[in-house]
Amino acid sequence: MAGHSHWAGIKHKKAVVDAKRGRLWSKLARGLMAAARAGGGDPAANLSLKYAIDKAKAANMPKDTIERAILKGTGELEGQQLEEIFYEGYGAGGVAILVEALTDNRNRTVGEIRRIFERRGGNLGSSGCVQWQFEKKGLITVPADGITEERLLDIVLEAGAEDLENLGDVFEVTSAVEDFATVTEAIEAAGLVKRQAEIAYVPTSTTPVTDPNDGRKILALMEDLDDHDDVQNTFSNFDMDDELLAEIGA
């Protein structure tokens, strides 16, 4: 896909490590609460909640923890009142960065996000400054050791997927938002494991990064943002070749 960013591949590897450490659970619980509050506690009638549950299960979150988060979201248990906010800005080399967050204190969160950008050589921008460079897509990753690329391509294209990319240890499947459920169901029906399944913001074009110093700053910025407790997702349009990624130890 022309707009594919290297961050998507790097982030999925980082998520595996974070899941093993249990670091994802607080973020995933917030996502469950927000989805349940917006669309109700029944995953059969609330696709956002269904996908949030899938992500929580993939990170080995205990069933009772998932259920408590949903009950907090529906108001049946006391919980945080969370607000969804998007932050937009630029990293080193002018790469576009989009941050999806859930917060119970927007003043605290914006100050902390701004400091992360500035510490890593970037700057937080105004609303709308970079979001136009991304489009919402369904994004599904499937472990590569369970199926050939050709066979998976047949399955997902028939279900309406737009693209499939080999990222080494996983295949990344992209679809239009309206086809996301159908493509996900086709993958499940084939007996395949999903590592991730989410609605994501995919760049419409990429910004090449060739300077190692810029590369280090960008990756450090993305990782710091991703590690912030209020941040649910991070997206960027940077593109680094494998040699540069190896040089800076990504």
C-alpha positions in Angstrom: 0.0 0.0 0.0 1.5 3.4 -1.0 0.7 5.1 2.3 2.0 2.3 4.6 4.1 3.6 7.4 6.9 1.7 9.1 5.4 2.7 12.5 2.6 0.1 12.1 5.1 -2.7 11.9 7.3 -1.4 14.7 4.3 -0.8 16.9 2.9 -4.3 16.5 6.2 -5.8 17.7 6.3 -3.4 20.7 2.7 -4.4 21.5 3.7 -8.0 21.9 6.3 -7.1 24.4 4.0 -4.7 26.3 1.3 -7.4 26.4 3.7 -9.9 28.0 4.4 -7.3 30.7 0.8 -6.5 31.3 1.4 -2.9 30.4 -1.5 -2.8 27.9 -4.2 -3.7 30.4 -4.9 -0.2 31.7 -5.1 1.2 28.2 -7.3 -1.7 27.0 -9.6 -1.3 30.1 -10.1 2.4 29.2 -10.9 1.4 25.6 -13.5 -1.1 26.8 -15.1 1.5 29.1 -15.3 4.1 26.3 -16.7 1.7 23.8 -19.3 0.4 26.3 -20.3 3.9 27.3 -20.8 5.0 23.7 -22.6 2.0 22.4 -23.8 -0.2 25.3 -22.5 -3.3 26.9 -23.6 -5.9 24.3 -20.8 -6.7 21.9 -23.2 -8.3 19.5 -24.8 -4.9 19.0 -21.7 -2.8 19.5 -18.9 -3.5 17.1 -16.5 -1.1 18.7 -16.9 -3.0 22.0 -16.5 -6.4 20.2 -13.2 -5.3 18.8 -12.1 -3.8 22.1 -12.8 -7.2 23.7 -10.9 -9.0 21.0 -7.8 -6.7 21.7 -8.1 -7.3 25.4 -8.3 -11.1 25.0 -5.3 -11.0 22.6 -3.3 -9.3 25.4 -4.4 -12.1 27.9 -6.5 -9.7 30.0 -8.6 -11.8 32.5 -12.2 -12.3 31.7 -13.4 -10.7 35.0 -11.2 -7.6 34.3 -12.8 -7.2 30.9 -16.3 -7.6 32.4 -15.6 -5.0 35.1 -14.4 -2.5 32.6 -17.5 -3.0 30.5 -19.7 -2.5 33.6 -17.9 0.7 34.5 -18.5 1.9 31.0 -22.2 1.2 31.1 -22.4 2.9 34.6 -23.3 -0.3 36.4 -20.1 0.1 38.4 -18.4 3.3 39.4 -15.6 4.3 37.0 -13.8 7.2 35.3 -15.6 9.6 33.0 -13.3 9.5 29.9 -13.2 11.9 27.0 -11.8 11.0 23.6 -9.3 13.5 22.2 -7.1 13.6 19.2 -3.7 15.4 19.3 -1.9 16.3 16.2 1.7 17.4 15.6 5.0 17.0 13.9 8.1 15.0 14.6 11.7 15.6 13.5 11.9 16.0 9.7 8.3 17.2 9.5 6.7 13.8 9.8 3.0 13.9 10.7 1.9 12.3 14.0 -1.7 11.6 15.1 -2.4 10.6 18.7 -5.7 9.1 19.9 -6.2 9.5 23.7 -8.8 8.9 26.4 -8.5 11.2 29.4 -10.4 12.3 32.5 -8.4 15.5 32.6 -7.8 17.2 29.3 -5.7 20.0 30.7 -3.3 17.6 32.4 -3.0 15.4 29.3 -2.4 18.1 26.7 0.4 19.5 28.9 2.0 16.1 29.2 1.6 15.3 25.4 3.1 18.7 24.5 6.1 18.1 26.7 6.7 14.7 25.1 6.7 16.3 21.6 9.1 19.1 22.7 11.5 16.7 24.5 11.9 14.6 21.4 12.4 17.4 18.9 8.8 17.7 17.7 5.9 20.1 18.3 2.2 19.7 19.1 0.1 21.4 16.4 -3.5 22.7 16.2 -6.5 20.6 15.6 -6.7 19.5 11.9 -3.1 20.2 11.1 -2.2 16.6 10.1 -5.4 14.5 10.3 -6.1 15.3 6.7 -3.1 13.2 5.8 -4.7 10.1 7.2 -7.8 8.0 6.4 -9.7 5.6 8.6 -9.2 1.9 7.6 -9.8 -1.5 9.1 -6.4 -3.0 10.0 -5.9 -6.7 10.9 -2.6 -8.5 11.5 -2.4 -12.3 11.1 0.7 -14.3 12.2 2.6 -15.4 9.1 3.5 -18.9 10.4 -0.1 -20.1 10.1 -0.8 -19.5 6.4 0.8 -18.7 3.1 0.5 -15.2 1.7 -1.3 -16.4 -1.4 -3.9 -18.3 0.6 -4.6 -15.4 2.9 -4.8 -13.0 0.0 -7.5 -15.2 -1.6 -9.5 -15.2 1.7 -9.4 -11.5 2.4 -9.8 -10.2 -1.1 -12.9 -12.3 -1.5 -14.2 -10.7 1.7 -13.6 -7.2 0.4 -10.1 -6.3 1.7 -8.2 -3.6 -0.1 -4.6 -4.7 0.5 -2.3 -7.3 2.2 1.3 -6.6 3.2 4.0 -9.0 4.4 5.7 -7.5 7.5 7.9 -10.5 8.1 6.3 -12.3 11.1 2.8 -11.1 10.4 0.6 -10.2 7.4 -1.2 -6.8 7.6 -4.6 -6.7 6.0 -6.2 -3.4 5.2 -9.9 -2.8 4.4 -12.4 0.0 4.1 -14.1 0.7 7.5 -17.5 -0.6 6.1 -15.9 -3.9 5.1 -13.9 -4.4 8.3 -16.4 -6.7 10.0 -16.8 -8.9 6.9 -13.0 -9.3 6.4 -12.5 -10.0 10.2 -15.2 -12.7 10.1 -13.7 -14.3 7.0 -10.3 -14.6 8.7 -12.0 -16.1 11.8 -14.0 -18.5 9.7 -10.7 -19.7 8.1 -9.6 -20.7 11.6 -6.8 -18.1 11.7 -5.5 -16.2 14.7 -5.8 -12.4 14.7 -3.0 -10.6 16.5 -4.7 -7.2 16.0 -8.0 -6.1 14.6 -8.9 -2.4 14.8 -10.0 0.7 13.1 -6.8 2.7 12.5 -5.7 5.9 10.8 -3.5 5.0 7.8 -1.4 7.7 6.0 -2.4 8.5 2.5 1.3 9.2 1.7 4.5 8.8 3.5 7.4 11.1 4.5 10.8 9.5 3.8 13.3 9.8 6.7 17.0 9.3 5.8 18.9 11.1 8.6 19.7 8.8 11.5 19.4 11.6 14.1 15.9 12.4 12.9 15.1 8.7 12.9 16.1 8.3 16.5 14.1 11.3 17.6 11.0 10.1 15.7 11.1 6.6 17.2 11.8 7.9 20.7 8.8 10.3 20.3 6.5 7.6 19.0 7.5 5.2 21.8 7.1 7.9 24.5 3.6 8.8 23.2 2.6 5.2 23.0 3.8 4.6 26.6 1.6 7.4 28.0 -1.2 6.1 30.1 -3.9 8.2 28.4 -2.8 7.4 24.8 -4.8 4.6 23.1 -3.2 4.7 19.7 -0.4 6.5 17.8 -0.1 6.9 14.0 2.5 8.5 11.8 3.5 8.8 8.1 7.2 8.3 8.4 9.0 5.8 6.2 12.5 4.5 7.0 14.3 1.9 5.0 15.5 -1.3 6.7 19.1 -0.2 6.7 18.4 3.0 8.6 16.1 1.1 11.1 19.0 -1.4 11.7 21.5 1.4 12.2 19.4 3.1 14.8 18.5 -0.1 16.5 14.7 -0.1 16.0 
